[in-house]
């Protein structure tokens, strides 16, 4: 019996057929030896068909998809008819909790776009539910899947870089006003948040991943300078990490939409790293404590372990997230971006917002069950 016959293909239902949905569909198609799309779910009857028409595949494969994929108006309707192996959720952030909770309780694994939820207690509940049900949550923290990141994470964890003094993360992910105007929920406190919660949370997650630590306190300021939305278009925070290191966070959507940047800096006892993305291109500048550039060492290790195809796969991080979740389901291991990472990133970012609102340092964790919706009226 062949391997393909002994390892069943996992069936995926996509809930939410908006702009990010095409990344999920292309990732599922690319993994067609292990994953198959079984359903599309959206309250807008036109959205699933419009999404399928965007798939960059030959006409035969597109026709096959259209004939086999079932369409449902809600997750409830889907779960009454079927129980997919994986439910991928790309809905507005304020709808993540209830949707993911239903999927887990129905016996499905979950791939959840960031942020996990917009309330601390809800993120904690999803994490704990994932543990008790034995069903994985893979978070859409795409930066963890960029080249070299896992190597750096492992080396910091092994102490090869020594003590960390501090780090900084910059997310200048510009959006013009049309981005916020295209949907009434964008930039709202109830369903989305601003530059920090929406655009910067997976960058903060990567800093925690690289540093192998989490924030324990936050002091922050928010601003609304150029864009018309309910939440912020710029935010800055100073974080103290559990290992004693400090971290600065800058996130904004008020920059030019053609010059996206997400950059990360860590200064450590035995060297420093500068890594990130600028205008869609990754950059790496890794230096040891003698001032010698050792980036090529990491490149060679990455090439040896993953090959050219593995490196090229990082152009579509969603493919790597699906591949990682697929492996976790089959082996019982945790995904690289797991439920705990989703919970801790939400807890940390909500502490940033709470600090800005209450104009004081917020300890993490604290007894307040803070929700992003509590920021309502902040700029009034």
C-alpha positions as CSV (number, residue, x, y, z in Angstrom):
1,X,0.0,0.0,0.0
2,X,1.4,3.4,-1.0
3,X,2.1,6.3,1.4
4,X,-0.6,8.3,-0.2
5,X,-3.2,5.6,0.6
6,X,-2.1,5.1,4.2
7,X,-2.0,8.8,5.0
8,X,-5.5,10.3,4.5
9,X,-5.8,13.8,3.0
10,X,-7.0,16.3,5.6
11,X,-10.2,18.2,4.7
12,X,-10.2,22.0,5.1
13,X,-13.1,24.4,5.4
14,X,-12.4,28.1,4.9
15,X,-14.6,30.4,7.0
16,X,-14.5,33.9,5.6
17,X,-13.9,34.6,1.9
18,X,-12.4,38.1,2.1
19,X,-9.1,39.5,0.7
20,X,-6.8,37.1,2.7
21,X,-8.8,34.1,1.6
22,X,-6.8,33.8,-1.7
23,X,-3.6,33.2,0.3
24,X,-5.3,30.3,2.1
25,X,-6.7,28.8,-1.1
26,X,-3.4,28.9,-2.9
27,X,-1.7,27.3,0.1
28,X,-4.3,24.5,0.3
29,X,-3.9,23.8,-3.5
30,X,-0.2,23.7,-3.3
31,X,-0.5,21.0,-0.6
32,X,-3.0,18.9,-2.6
33,X,-1.2,15.7,-1.7
34,X,-2.1,16.2,2.0
35,X,-4.9,18.8,2.1
36,X,-8.2,19.3,0.2
37,X,-10.7,22.2,0.3
38,X,-14.1,20.8,1.2
39,X,-16.1,23.9,2.0
40,X,-16.3,27.7,1.8
41,X,-18.3,29.6,4.4
42,X,-19.4,33.2,4.1
43,X,-22.6,35.2,5.0
44,X,-22.3,37.0,1.6
45,X,-23.6,34.6,-1.0
46,X,-21.4,36.1,-3.7
47,X,-18.1,35.9,-1.8
48,X,-17.2,32.2,-2.2
49,X,-17.7,32.2,-6.0
50,X,-15.8,35.4,-6.3
51,X,-12.9,34.0,-4.3
52,X,-12.8,30.7,-6.3
53,X,-12.6,32.7,-9.5
54,X,-9.3,34.3,-8.3
55,X,-7.4,31.0,-8.0
56,X,-4.4,30.9,-10.2
57,X,-4.8,27.3,-11.4
58,X,-5.6,25.8,-14.8
59,X,-9.2,25.6,-15.9
60,X,-9.5,21.9,-15.2
61,X,-8.4,22.2,-11.6
62,X,-10.7,25.3,-11.1
63,X,-13.6,23.4,-12.5
64,X,-12.9,20.5,-10.2
65,X,-12.8,22.8,-7.2
66,X,-16.1,24.5,-8.1
67,X,-17.8,21.1,-8.5
68,X,-16.5,19.6,-5.2
69,X,-16.5,22.5,-2.8
70,X,-19.7,23.0,-0.8
71,X,-20.9,26.5,0.1
72,X,-22.4,27.4,3.4
73,X,-23.8,30.7,4.8
74,X,-22.5,30.0,8.4
75,X,-20.2,27.8,10.4
76,X,-23.3,26.4,12.2
77,X,-24.7,25.3,8.8
78,X,-21.4,23.7,7.9
79,X,-21.1,21.8,11.2
80,X,-24.7,20.4,10.9
81,X,-23.7,18.8,7.6
82,X,-20.0,18.0,8.0
83,X,-17.0,17.9,10.4
84,X,-13.9,19.0,8.5
85,X,-10.5,18.1,9.9
86,X,-9.4,21.8,9.8
87,X,-11.4,25.0,10.0
88,X,-9.5,28.0,8.7
89,X,-10.8,31.3,10.0
90,X,-10.3,34.6,8.2
91,X,-13.2,36.6,9.6
92,X,-12.9,40.0,11.3
93,X,-11.0,39.7,14.5
94,X,-14.0,40.4,16.7
95,X,-15.6,37.2,15.4
96,X,-12.6,34.9,16.0
97,X,-13.4,33.7,19.5
98,X,-16.9,32.3,19.0
99,X,-16.1,30.8,15.6
100,X,-12.9,29.1,16.8
101,X,-14.6,27.9,20.0
102,X,-17.4,26.2,17.9
103,X,-14.9,24.6,15.6
104,X,-12.8,23.2,18.5
105,X,-15.9,21.9,20.3
106,X,-17.1,20.2,17.1
107,X,-13.8,18.3,17.0
108,X,-11.9,20.3,14.3
109,X,-8.4,21.6,14.4
110,X,-8.2,25.4,13.7
111,X,-6.0,27.7,11.6
112,X,-6.7,31.2,13.0
113,X,-5.6,34.5,11.5
114,X,-4.2,37.0,13.9
115,X,-5.1,38.3,16.4
116,X,-6.5,35.3,18.2
117,X,-9.2,37.4,19.9
118,X,-9.8,40.9,21.1
119,X,-10.3,40.0,24.8
120,X,-7.8,38.5,27.2
121,X,-10.1,36.0,28.8
122,X,-11.3,34.7,25.4
123,X,-7.7,34.1,24.2
124,X,-7.0,32.2,27.3
125,X,-10.2,30.2,26.9
126,X,-9.3,29.2,23.4
127,X,-5.8,28.2,24.5
128,X,-7.2,26.0,27.3
129,X,-9.9,24.6,25.1
130,X,-7.2,23.5,22.6
131,X,-5.4,21.7,25.4
132,X,-8.4,20.0,26.8
133,X,-9.9,18.9,23.4
134,X,-6.5,17.9,22.0
135,X,-7.2,19.9,18.9
136,X,-4.5,22.2,17.6
137,X,-4.8,25.9,16.9
138,X,-2.2,27.2,14.4
139,X,-2.0,31.0,14.5
140,X,-1.4,33.2,11.4
141,X,1.8,34.6,12.9
142,X,3.5,34.5,9.5
143,X,6.8,36.0,10.6
144,X,7.8,32.9,12.5
145,X,7.9,31.1,9.1
146,X,10.4,33.4,7.4
147,X,13.8,32.0,6.6
148,X,16.4,31.8,9.5
149,X,13.9,32.7,12.2
150,X,13.7,29.1,13.6
151,X,17.5,28.9,13.7
152,X,17.8,32.2,15.6
153,X,15.0,31.1,18.0
154,X,16.9,27.9,18.7
155,X,20.2,29.6,19.1
156,X,18.9,32.2,21.5
157,X,17.1,29.4,23.5
158,X,20.4,27.4,23.7
159,X,22.2,30.5,25.1
160,X,24.5,30.9,22.1
161,X,23.9,34.6,22.0
162,X,24.2,35.1,25.8
163,X,22.1,37.6,27.7
164,X,19.8,40.0,25.8
165,X,20.0,43.6,26.7
166,X,17.2,44.9,24.5
167,X,15.4,44.8,21.2
168,X,13.1,46.9,19.0
169,X,10.4,46.0,16.5
170,X,9.2,48.4,13.8
171,X,6.0,47.9,11.8
172,X,5.5,50.6,9.2
173,X,2.7,49.0,7.2
174,X,1.1,51.9,5.4
175,X,-2.6,51.8,4.3
176,X,-4.3,54.6,2.5
177,X,-7.8,55.7,3.5
178,X,-9.5,53.4,0.9
179,X,-8.2,50.4,3.0
180,X,-10.4,51.5,5.9
181,X,-13.3,52.6,3.8
182,X,-13.7,49.3,2.0
183,X,-15.4,47.6,5.0
184,X,-17.3,49.2,7.9
185,X,-15.6,47.0,10.5
186,X,-12.0,48.0,9.6
187,X,-10.3,50.1,12.2
188,X,-13.1,49.7,14.7
189,X,-12.5,48.9,18.4
190,X,-15.2,46.2,18.4
191,X,-14.1,44.1,15.4
192,X,-10.6,45.1,14.3
193,X,-8.4,47.6,16.2
194,X,-5.7,49.8,14.7
195,X,-2.1,49.6,13.7
196,X,-0.9,47.7,16.8
197,X,-3.6,45.0,17.1
198,X,-4.1,44.5,13.4
199,X,-0.7,45.1,11.7
200,X,1.8,44.7,14.5
201,X,0.7,41.8,16.7
202,X,2.5,39.1,14.7
203,X,5.7,41.3,14.8
204,X,5.5,41.4,18.6
205,X,4.9,37.7,18.6
206,X,8.1,37.2,16.5
207,X,10.1,39.2,19.1
208,X,8.8,37.0,21.8
209,X,9.7,33.9,19.7
210,X,13.2,35.1,19.0
211,X,13.9,36.3,22.5
212,X,12.3,33.2,24.0
213,X,10.4,35.3,26.5
214,X,7.2,37.3,27.0
215,X,6.4,40.8,28.2
216,X,5.7,41.4,31.9
217,X,4.9,45.1,31.8
218,X,3.9,47.7,29.2
219,X,3.8,51.5,28.9
220,X,2.3,53.0,25.8
221,X,1.0,55.9,23.7
222,X,-1.4,55.9,20.8
223,X,-2.1,58.5,18.1
224,X,-4.5,59.0,15.2
225,X,-2.7,61.3,12.8
226,X,-3.5,60.8,9.1
227,X,-6.2,58.1,8.7
228,X,-9.9,58.4,9.5
229,X,-10.8,55.4,11.6
230,X,-12.0,54.7,15.2
231,X,-8.7,53.2,16.4
232,X,-5.1,54.3,16.2
233,X,-2.9,54.7,13.1
234,X,0.2,54.9,15.2
235,X,1.2,53.4,18.5
236,X,4.5,53.1,20.5
237,X,5.1,51.0,23.5
238,X,8.0,50.2,25.9
239,X,7.9,46.6,27.2
240,X,9.9,44.8,29.9
241,X,10.3,41.2,29.2
242,X,10.3,38.3,31.6
243,X,14.0,37.7,31.1
244,X,14.8,41.3,32.0
245,X,15.4,42.6,28.5
246,X,13.6,45.7,27.2
247,X,11.7,46.0,24.0
248,X,10.5,49.0,22.0
249,X,7.5,48.6,19.7
250,X,6.5,51.0,17.0
251,X,3.5,50.3,14.8
252,X,1.8,52.5,12.2
253,X,-0.4,52.4,9.1
254,X,0.2,56.2,8.5
255,X,3.2,55.6,6.2
256,X,3.2,55.2,2.4
257,X,1.4,52.1,1.3
258,X,4.2,51.3,-1.2
259,X,6.9,51.1,1.4
260,X,5.9,48.4,3.9
261,X,8.5,47.5,6.5
262,X,8.7,45.1,9.4
263,X,12.1,45.1,11.0
264,X,13.6,43.5,14.2
265,X,16.7,44.3,16.2
266,X,18.1,42.4,19.1
267,X,21.3,43.3,21.0
268,X,22.8,40.5,22.9
269,X,25.9,39.7,24.9
270,X,27.6,37.8,22.0
271,X,26.3,39.9,19.0
272,X,23.3,41.5,17.4
273,X,20.8,40.8,14.7
274,X,18.9,43.0,12.3
275,X,16.3,41.1,10.3
276,X,13.0,41.9,8.6
277,X,11.1,42.7,5.4
278,X,11.2,45.9,3.3
279,X,9.0,46.3,0.3
280,X,8.4,42.6,0.2
281,X,12.1,41.6,0.3
282,X,13.7,40.0,3.4
283,X,16.9,41.3,4.8
284,X,19.4,39.8,7.4
285,X,22.3,41.4,9.1
286,X,23.7,39.1,11.8
287,X,26.9,40.1,13.6
288,X,29.0,38.4,16.3
289,X,30.5,40.2,19.3
290,X,33.8,40.7,17.4
291,X,31.9,42.7,14.7
292,X,32.1,39.9,12.2
293,X,29.1,39.4,9.9
294,X,28.0,35.8,10.2
295,X,24.8,36.0,8.1
296,X,26.2,33.6,5.5
297,X,26.6,30.9,8.2
298,X,22.8,31.0,8.7
299,X,22.1,31.0,5.0
300,X,24.2,27.9,4.5
301,X,22.5,26.1,7.4
302,X,19.0,27.0,6.0
303,X,20.0,25.9,2.5
304,X,21.4,22.6,3.8
305,X,18.3,21.8,5.9
306,X,15.5,23.0,3.6
307,X,17.0,23.2,0.1
308,X,16.1,25.7,-2.6
309,X,12.4,24.6,-2.6
310,X,12.2,25.0,1.1
311,X,13.5,28.6,0.9
312,X,11.2,29.5,-2.0
313,X,8.3,28.2,0.0
314,X,8.7,31.0,2.4
315,X,7.4,33.4,-0.2
316,X,3.9,32.0,0.8
317,X,4.1,31.8,4.6
318,X,0.5,30.5,4.7
319,X,1.6,27.4,2.8
320,X,4.2,26.8,5.6
321,X,1.6,27.4,8.3
322,X,-0.7,24.7,6.7
323,X,2.3,22.4,6.3
324,X,3.3,22.9,9.9
325,X,-0.3,22.3,11.1
326,X,-0.6,19.2,8.9
327,X,2.6,17.9,10.5
328,X,1.4,18.7,14.0
329,X,-1.9,16.9,13.5
330,X,-0.2,13.8,12.2
331,X,2.6,13.7,14.8
332,X,1.0,15.1,17.9
333,X,3.6,17.9,18.1
334,X,2.6,21.6,18.5
335,X,2.6,24.0,15.6
336,X,5.5,26.5,15.5
337,X,2.9,29.3,16.0
338,X,0.6,27.5,18.5
339,X,-2.4,28.4,20.7
340,X,-0.2,29.6,23.5
341,X,1.6,32.1,21.3
342,X,-1.8,33.4,20.2
343,X,-3.0,33.8,23.8
344,X,0.2,35.5,25.0
345,X,0.4,37.9,22.1
346,X,-3.2,39.1,22.7
347,X,-2.6,39.4,26.4
348,X,0.5,41.5,25.8
349,X,-1.0,43.8,23.1
350,X,-4.1,44.4,25.2
351,X,-1.9,45.5,28.1
352,X,-0.4,48.0,25.7
353,X,-3.8,49.4,24.9
354,X,-4.8,49.4,28.5
355,X,-1.6,51.4,29.4
356,X,-2.5,54.0,26.8
357,X,-6.0,54.3,28.0
358,X,-5.2,54.5,31.8
359,X,-1.9,56.4,31.4
360,X,0.0,54.0,33.6
361,X,2.3,51.0,33.5
362,X,0.3,47.8,33.2
363,X,1.7,44.5,34.6
364,X,1.3,41.3,32.6
365,X,-0.6,39.3,33.5
366,X,-3.1,41.3,35.6
367,X,-6.5,40.6,37.1
368,X,-8.3,42.9,34.6
369,X,-10.1,41.1,31.8
370,X,-9.4,43.9,29.3
371,X,-11.2,44.0,25.9
372,X,-10.3,46.2,22.9
373,X,-13.9,47.4,22.9
374,X,-13.1,49.2,26.2
375,X,-11.0,51.6,24.1
376,X,-14.2,53.0,22.6
377,X,-14.2,56.8,22.8
378,X,-10.5,57.0,23.4
379,X,-9.9,59.7,20.8
380,X,-13.1,61.6,21.5
